[in-house]
Amino acid sequence: MNANEVDYSRYFWQNDLVRARRVKPDDWKHHQHPSYDSDERFFSDYEQELPQDEESRKETWENYVKAHWNSDNRILLAFEAHDGKYVGGGNIHGINERNGTFGMFVSADEERYAIAGAKLMLDYAFNELRLNNCHTGFIENDTIYQPIFVKLGFKLEGTRRQQVFHKGQYWSENLYGLLAEEFNAQK
């Protein structure tokens, strides 16, 4: 092994399906889909974004990564299969060390990659950062992201009625949470 290669035999940021790494500005090419007018994009970001050309998407992504590169409040990760193929990503955000809370988002080409990547992030947040409570929210009728978090053990904690306006109507937001003890009991 040369000096530039990583020894993955004891690498913390991997499991049976994925390996996580910090995002890079050139990862923008993996974030061209879903399209800006898709339901998946709405359920992901809670908003209908204005359309962008390729150069604008690249610039938006690069600025986002640079803004959060050394942030204490957001950890951006990319997920790769063990062959190096990019399969998704996620972030830990809203970190509040005083109260031990944080939020999380994941997205991947396939649900199994999203779950595997989320487990790495949760393990890090709960067992390295010593945070205690992960929270997230989903727009009602979300069949894309909400099922992933339920499979991870997240529990419905409440609903904010008519929280988000989209396509001429108000949508409610369902709030989910997972405690460190619940996550660790699954191991």
C-alpha positions as CSV (number, residue, x, y, z in Angstrom):
1,M,0.0,0.0,0.0
2,N,1.4,3.4,-0.9
3,A,1.2,6.5,1.3
4,N,-1.9,7.9,-0.6
5,E,-4.0,4.8,-0.1
6,V,-6.4,4.5,2.9
7,D,-6.3,1.3,4.9
8,Y,-10.0,0.3,5.2
9,S,-9.4,-2.7,7.4
10,R,-10.2,-0.7,10.5
11,Y,-12.0,2.3,8.9
12,F,-14.7,3.7,11.2
13,W,-16.8,5.1,8.5
14,Q,-17.9,1.9,6.7
15,N,-20.2,-1.0,7.2
16,D,-21.2,-4.0,5.0
17,L,-22.8,-1.8,2.3
18,V,-21.3,1.7,2.2
19,R,-18.3,3.8,3.1
20,A,-18.8,7.4,4.1
21,R,-16.5,10.3,3.4
22,R,-16.7,14.1,3.5
23,V,-18.5,15.6,0.5
24,K,-16.4,17.4,-2.0
25,P,-17.3,20.4,-4.2
26,D,-17.1,18.3,-7.3
27,D,-19.8,15.9,-5.9
28,W,-22.3,18.4,-7.5
29,K,-22.6,16.1,-10.5
30,H,-24.4,13.5,-8.3
31,H,-27.0,16.1,-7.2
32,Q,-28.5,16.9,-10.6
33,H,-31.4,14.5,-9.9
34,P,-34.2,14.4,-8.9
35,S,-35.4,17.1,-11.0
36,Y,-36.3,20.4,-9.4
37,D,-40.0,19.9,-10.1
38,S,-40.4,16.4,-8.7
39,D,-42.3,15.3,-5.7
40,E,-39.1,13.8,-4.3
41,R,-37.4,17.2,-4.4
42,F,-40.3,18.8,-2.6
43,F,-40.4,16.1,0.1
44,S,-36.7,16.5,0.6
45,D,-36.4,20.3,0.8
46,Y,-40.0,21.4,1.7
47,E,-40.0,23.8,-1.1
48,Q,-40.4,24.2,-4.8
49,E,-37.2,25.5,-6.1
50,L,-36.7,27.7,-9.2
51,P,-35.2,25.8,-12.2
52,Q,-31.4,26.0,-12.6
53,D,-29.1,25.2,-15.5
54,E,-26.1,22.9,-15.0
55,E,-23.7,25.6,-14.2
56,S,-26.0,27.2,-11.6
57,R,-26.5,23.8,-9.9
58,K,-22.8,23.3,-9.8
59,E,-22.2,26.7,-8.3
60,T,-25.0,26.3,-5.7
61,W,-23.6,22.9,-4.6
62,E,-20.0,24.2,-4.4
63,N,-21.1,27.2,-2.3
64,Y,-23.1,24.9,0.0
65,V,-20.2,22.6,0.6
66,K,-17.7,25.4,1.1
67,A,-20.1,27.2,3.6
68,H,-20.3,24.0,5.7
69,W,-16.8,22.5,5.2
70,N,-15.6,23.4,8.7
71,S,-19.0,24.0,10.3
72,D,-19.6,22.9,13.9
73,N,-23.3,22.7,13.2
74,R,-23.4,20.6,10.0
75,I,-21.6,17.5,8.9
76,L,-21.9,16.7,5.2
77,L,-21.1,13.1,4.1
78,A,-21.1,11.2,0.8
79,F,-21.8,7.5,0.6
80,E,-19.9,5.2,-1.7
81,A,-20.3,1.5,-2.3
82,H,-17.1,-0.4,-1.6
83,D,-16.2,-0.3,-5.3
84,G,-16.0,3.5,-5.0
85,K,-19.3,4.3,-6.8
86,Y,-21.2,7.2,-5.3
87,V,-24.6,6.0,-4.0
88,G,-25.9,8.8,-1.9
89,G,-25.2,11.1,1.0
90,G,-26.5,12.7,4.1
91,N,-25.9,15.2,6.8
92,I,-26.1,15.7,10.5
93,H,-27.4,19.3,11.2
94,G,-28.7,21.5,13.9
95,I,-26.2,20.1,16.4
96,N,-27.0,21.3,19.9
97,E,-24.4,19.9,22.2
98,R,-25.8,21.5,25.3
99,N,-29.1,19.6,24.9
100,G,-27.7,16.7,23.0
101,T,-30.0,17.1,20.0
102,F,-29.4,17.0,16.3
103,G,-31.2,16.5,13.0
104,M,-30.4,14.2,10.1
105,F,-31.2,13.7,6.4
106,V,-30.2,10.9,4.1
107,S,-30.8,10.2,0.4
108,A,-29.4,7.4,-1.7
109,D,-29.9,5.6,-5.0
110,E,-31.4,2.7,-3.1
111,E,-33.1,2.5,0.3
112,R,-30.6,0.0,1.5
113,Y,-27.7,2.4,0.9
114,A,-29.6,5.2,2.7
115,I,-30.2,3.0,5.7
116,A,-26.6,1.8,5.8
117,G,-25.3,5.4,5.6
118,A,-27.8,6.6,8.2
119,K,-26.6,3.9,10.6
120,L,-23.0,5.2,10.3
121,M,-24.1,8.8,10.9
122,L,-26.3,7.8,13.9
123,D,-23.5,5.7,15.4
124,Y,-21.1,8.7,15.1
125,A,-23.6,11.2,16.6
126,F,-24.8,9.0,19.5
127,N,-21.6,7.1,20.3
128,E,-18.8,9.5,19.4
129,L,-20.3,13.0,19.8
130,R,-22.4,11.7,22.8
131,L,-25.6,13.3,21.5
132,N,-28.9,11.8,22.7
133,N,-31.8,12.8,20.5
134,C,-32.1,12.8,16.7
135,H,-35.1,14.5,15.2
136,T,-36.4,14.9,11.7
137,G,-39.6,15.8,10.0
138,F,-41.6,14.6,6.9
139,I,-44.4,16.2,4.9
140,E,-47.6,14.2,5.2
141,N,-47.9,11.4,2.6
142,D,-44.1,11.2,2.1
143,T,-43.5,7.7,0.8
144,I,-39.9,8.4,-0.1
145,Y,-38.0,9.4,3.0
146,Q,-40.3,8.7,6.0
147,P,-40.2,4.9,5.5
148,I,-36.4,4.9,5.7
149,F,-36.4,6.6,9.1
150,V,-39.2,4.3,10.5
151,K,-37.0,1.3,9.5
152,L,-34.1,2.9,11.5
153,G,-36.4,3.0,14.6
154,F,-37.6,6.6,14.5
155,K,-40.9,7.1,16.3
156,L,-43.7,9.6,15.4
157,E,-43.6,12.3,18.1
158,G,-46.1,14.8,16.8
159,T,-47.6,16.7,13.9
160,R,-47.4,20.4,12.9
161,R,-50.6,20.9,11.1
162,Q,-50.6,22.8,7.8
163,Q,-47.0,23.7,8.1
164,V,-45.9,23.9,4.4
165,F,-47.6,25.4,1.4
166,H,-47.1,23.6,-1.9
167,K,-49.2,23.2,-5.1
168,G,-52.1,25.3,-3.9
169,Q,-52.5,23.6,-0.5
170,Y,-51.1,23.4,3.0
171,W,-49.3,20.2,4.1
172,S,-48.8,19.0,7.6
173,E,-45.3,18.0,8.9
174,N,-44.9,14.8,10.9
175,L,-42.1,15.0,13.5
176,Y,-40.0,11.9,14.3
177,G,-37.3,11.2,16.8
178,L,-34.8,8.5,17.9
179,L,-33.0,8.3,21.2
180,A,-29.4,7.0,21.6
181,E,-30.6,4.2,23.9
182,E,-33.2,3.1,21.2
183,F,-30.6,3.1,18.5
184,N,-28.0,1.2,20.6
185,A,-30.6,-1.4,21.6
186,Q,-31.0,-2.3,17.9
187,K,-27.3,-3.4,17.6
